[in-house]
């Protein structure tokens, strides 16, 4: 049977891996969305068909501002709600500085 400190380390590692996986999945989705939408809406397009949304070309809004703005909101939720607030234990005593 593992000692309690090892169990605690396993829990910390499990939470860290879960959080890293979520971050990588969201980042990958945003990357694919941005590159895909910007390519499809920004290249080989008649300039007369480009419309403005909030003063930006439509492909910039849909391909960059929207997904990364949503990711900003997700990041706030992720940090303040989803992320585990694990107890890391007490700090080790600081060693006296060497002269």
C-alpha positions, -999 to +999 in steps of 0.1 A: +000+000+000+013+034-009+021+060+017-001+091+019+025+115+003+026+093-028-012+092-030-012+130-028+014+132-056-006+109-077-037+130-072-017+162-081-003+145-112-038+132-123-052+167-120-023+183-138-026+158-167-064+164-169-060+201-170-031+200-196-053+177-218-082+201-217-059+231-225-043+213-254-077+202-269-092+237-267-060+252-282-060+227-310-097+234-318-090+271-318-060+267-341-079+245-366-109+269-365-088+300-370-067+286-398-097+269-415-120+299-414-094+325-423-083+303-453-118+297-465-131+332-460-099+352-467-082+337-497-094+335-534-122+358-526-136+388-545-127+419-525-161+433-533-178+406-512-158+413-480-181+429-454-171+447-422-181+435-387-172+460-360-148+477-384-129+444-393-131+423-424-156+395-418-130+368-421-110+384-393-140+386-370-152+350-376-117+334-378-098+353-351-119+375-328-148+351-322-129+319-314-102+335-293-127+358-275-146+327-266-114+310-255-107+340-233-140+335-215-134+297-213-100+304-198-116+324-170-141+297-163-113+270-165-091+289-140-117+298-115-141+269-116-126+237-133-090+238-122-083+218-091-071+237-060-050+210-045-032+214-012+005+213-020+016+209+016+038+231+038+068+249+024+101+234+032+121+254+058+143+279+041+179+272+045+201+298+059+220+318+033+256+309+029+281+336+037 
